[in-house]
Amino acid sequence: MSSDTNKATADYGAKDIQVLEGLDPVRKRPGMYIGSTGLQGLHHLIWEVVDNSVDEAMAGYCTRIGVTLLADGGCRVDDNGRGIPVDPYPSGPHQGKSAAEVVLTVLHAGGKFGGEGYKVSGGLHGVGVSVVNALSERLLIEIDRGGRRYQQEYAKGGKPQGSLADVGPTPADTRVNGTSVSFWPDPTIFVAEGTEFVARTVLERLQTMAFLNKGLEIAFTDERAGREQQVTYQYKGGIVDFVKHLNMSKEALFSKVAHYEDEDTEGGQTLDIAIQWNTGYHEGIHGYANGISTIEGGMHVEGFKTALTATVNKYARTKNLLKEKDENLLGEDIREGITAIVAVKLREPQFEGQTKAKLGNVPMRSFVQKATNERLAEWLEENPTEANRLVKKAQAAAQARVAAKNARNAIRRKTALAGAGMPDKLKDCSSGNPEESELFIVEGDSAGGSALNARDPRTQALLPIRGKILNVERARLDKMLKNNEVQSLITAIGGGVGDEFDASKARYHKIILLADADVDGSHIRTLLLTFFYRQMRALVEAGYVYIAQPPLFSTVVGKEKIYLKDEHAKAAFLESHPNHKKEFQRLKGLGEMDWEELKPTTMDASTRTLLQVEVEQAAIADEMMSVLMGDDVDLRKNFIVTNARDVRNLDF
């Protein structure tokens, strides 16, 4: 150990201990509170405020929520709930401050920790609006209570600019009570991707909240120049409308929706479940707890799946649709083509982690299981035509499952006979450590040649694919496994496929899609993303799937060739180089770039830009895949036209 190290150790004392006061921890480590400082974290600010308003709706006090993207880049969320309390805080270090100021400036302060304010709530950590305040360069709150309007403003980092003030009577033509929070994200925090909200991202989340809260009106307004629009969501059918919406791009197996509700007053639990099957092959069960999307499932989803399997098998046996010699249908057979919403509410939900991805309350499993056993059995008895179709579809799925198993075994036997078992066209890397290994899936042989020379052979593997792979949205697993390109992907990545896939066994922790920035390239990317989402979903959820960002333009500055990723980068370049006279060359494809160009712009980890594929809400991703890769051409065209203005996010 060196003398310098000894000195550093000896000097370590109380003066080196840093105490973060108030909202400082949020600004110091924003990722701990909102996940990231990219677009996902930026939009999380809106969700935190909206969730507070939704909690008011679930408590029975709010009927309307408004979300406005302001012309100057801010966002306003308003509701007609009870309004945040404005009376002085009664005791302790915050005595004398208004309750509203405490909520806005103190972490873990709120009305959701055992008081009588909320029986059911999604925002249980009490860090919501205070985190938004901490990460904004300005925040304005307006509260209407008892016929009076109160207002307070905060500067960068959540610093109060004076106390909460009574600014006069509530305007006669507005709500009686309620809260408005307007905030402007701090650009020094959100440096990765800026502070520009994406309308489509906001609309998708708001529509989901409207589905989950029957009758709640949620109004969206975009006031930004060139993007003006107004959309209002309100669903009297609640999650029944949600299921129909998710199946809109698919062919329903039957038009009826199985729907049932139940309540456990003693345990403080309720459930609301809607189910409809379609003629497709993919399972879409989406769980929600107190309005929070539990993308990893949990006890409510486990209880539903267990009861679904038992109830359908019991019905099939009772009606002699399954003979004595027949084996029971498996859960995966029955769930083929299902679209289901399993929404529960409970007093003290236990979510695994701050991300609230999985519900852990064990009593919820038996509650959902018992209700589904009883209520779904009644629905099947009352709808024999639909029930018989469901059983026949499940039987066909069972036959396909056996065929898929045989196909998988054939692939295993084939790879075992081939020694190492890797596809011939795979140019593997020498590293055996998945954490540092990358697999580039490259479109075409010409691009593959450049990429082969540009790669780092120690950590970067290359798999060229020819043409467009099979659209797995429209194919069962047994058919898919006969496709050569799909076989190569499965073998190269490792970890299996479908229900057997295990992300921990993947040979690479970065799967990078390297395709041209044209229409054909976009189509190939979408086909690959569909494959990963449907058959290796854990790979996407683990954050292992990326999209390479090859430049779309090049130009010359002096003697140096400059590459620009897209139209936005070109516009930014022209803004910073107003006297630039050289032409811009539009790069048509990766095959046009030699390896000396491809390496620094697209493949070198120190200079490239990658877009990580994220699945924040499974139901939205499921719907997007069905629309983009399904059979309804008009629906797909409408989706693309509607979202053209948010082109930077169209990859996923």
C-alpha positions, 0 to 999 in steps of 0.5 A: 500500500502506498504512502498516499493511500495511507494518508487518505485513510488516516485523514478520513473523518467526520468532515468527510461525511456528507449529510444531504438535507431536504430534497438534495438527495433527489438531485444528487441521485435522481435515478434512485427516484425516477429510474433515469434522467432520460425520457423515461425519467422525464415522463415519470415526473408527470406520472407522479403528479397524475397518480396523486390525482388518480388516488383522489379519484379512487377515493371517490373525490375526483371526477376529472383530471387535466394534463396540459403540455405547455407552450413553453415546455412545462406541464400542468396537471389539474384535478377537481379533487379535495385539494391538498390541505392548506392548514398549518402543520401541527407539530415537529420541525415543520410546525407552522408551514402549510401542509401543502409546503410540507408535501412539496418539500419533504420526502416521505410526507403525504396522506397515504401512511395510515391516516384516514385520507386514503384507503387505497393508493398507488403512490405509497412511498410519499416521494411523488410531488416532492421529487417533481419539485426537486427536479424542476427549475420552477414549480407552481401550485394552485389549490382550491379549498373552501371557496378560496384559492391558494398559491405558492411558487418554487424555484430550482431544486424546490426552493420556496419563493415565499409561503403559501398565500391566499390569493382570493376567491376561487373563480366562479366558473372553475372547480369548487375544490382541487389542485393544479401543479405546473412544473418545468423540468430542470435541463441540468438534470435531464441532460441525456435526452432533453426536457421535451415531452413526447405526446404519444407517451403521455397519451398512452399512459393517460388512456390506460388510467382512464380505462382502469378508473371507470367513468373518470374523465382525463383530458389531454391538451398539447399547446406546443407550437405545431403540435396542438391537439386535444384528446379526452378519455372517458370509458363507462365500460372501464376494463371491459372497454380496455380489453376490447381496445387491446383486441381491436387489431386482432380477430376476436374468437367471440364477441363477448367479454367475460367480466366479473367484480368481487369485494372482500370487505373484511380484508379491504380487497376488491378485484375487477377482471375482464377476459376476451380471447382472440384467434392469435397465438400470444398471451396478454394478461395485464395486471394492475394493483391500485392503478399501478401496472405490475408488469412482472405480475404478482399474487393477483396474476398467479391466482388468476392463472391458477383458477383459469386453468382449473376452471376451464379443465373442469368445464371441459371434463363436465361437458365431455369435451375432454375424454377420460383418456385425454390429459388436462389442458395446460395453462399455456394452452388455455391462455393462447390468444387471451387478453385479460385485465386483472385489476385489484385494489387493496389497502396496503399493497406490497410491491417488490422494489421502488418500480412497483413491478410485482405485487407481493401480498399473499392473501390477494392470490387466494382472493382472486383464485376463489373469485375466478373459480366461482365467477368464471365457472358461472360465465362458462355455464351461461355462455356454452357456445363461447366456452366450447370455442375456447376449449377447442382453441386450447386443444389446438394449442396443445397439439401445436405445443407438442409439435413445437417441442418436437421442433425444439428437440430437432434443433437441439439434436442438430446443434449437438451433432454440429459440435459447437452448435453455432450457426455457420454465418455467426462470427463470434467474439473470443470473450466468454463473458456475457456481460462484456459481449455484444451481438450485432444482428446485421442486415445483409452481407454487404453491411456485414463485410464492413461490420466484420472489419469494424468490430472488436473481435474480442467482445463483438460478435456478428450475425448477418441475416438475409431478407426479412425474418418471419413475422412471429406475430402471425405464426405459432411457435412450431412454424416459427422454429422451422425458419432458418433465420429464427433458428440462427437467432435462437442458437446464437443468443442462447437461453432457449425460446418462448416459455423456456427462455432464460435471460440469465443464460444469454451469451450476450448482454447486448443484442444490437440491431444494425439495420439501414435507416430506411423503410426496409431497415425499419421493417426489419427492426420491427420484425426483430423487435416483435420476435424478441418481445414475443419469444424472448421477452425477458431479454427486453425486460433485462435491458439487453436489446439495443438499436444501433444509430448509424448516421443518416447524413455526412458533410465536410467541415474543413478537411474533416468528415462529420456524421449526423445521426438524423434530421434533428442532429442536422438541424442542430449542426446548422444552428451551430454552424450558420455559415456552413456551405457544404452539401449534406450527403444522405447515406442510403445504407450501411453497405455504402459505409466502409469499415473506417466510417462504420467503426467510430460512428456506429460500433465503437463503444466509446463514440457510438450512440445506442438506443436501448429498447425498454418495455415500461408498460406491457399492455401498451407494448402488446398493443403496439406490436399487434397494431404494427405487425397485425393484419389491419392495414388501416389501423397500422397506417393510422397509428403511423400517421398519428405518431409521425411527429414523435418520430424519434420514439417510433423504434419501440 
